[in-house]
């Protein structure tokens, strides 16, 4: 079986080496994907000089082009974001804005370069809004050409206004863990199908 590649874009507000629940859940998805012959890596966006904008390269040292190369080399994209004020993080929104540039990039058959790639979303936070955040990110990813499989999200939310992070909450095998396993199964399945049966020109 051919090994697929996955990329997790961690949209934490905290640079490394600060602990990040968003990164932790993203890495748990990669662990689950490994059972389906998928290799992957995590990129924490705030560790890089990614500029605001809607082009593939904003110039002047913009590090998005290098991240974009990783996106284009992968068959699976995972966007992992915390919830802030009921919304995806500002970092996540910047990532989606940069992905908007893909609407102008096509292959020699006129298809978006993101066609044939599956996407999923992970969400963590200490407030309600996981479904809302997932819906926002799903719609944006689909708008720019990614395919969203069934049940392609996993999340954990703690008590509203609480202080317990996902990393401190302990295993959740019957809830978040089960959703993560389902996400991995479905996103790997769809990515593998599209690798052999691409969208028509």
Order of alpha helices (4+ residues) and beta strands (2+ residues): beta-alpha-beta-alpha-beta-beta-alpha-beta-alpha-beta-alpha
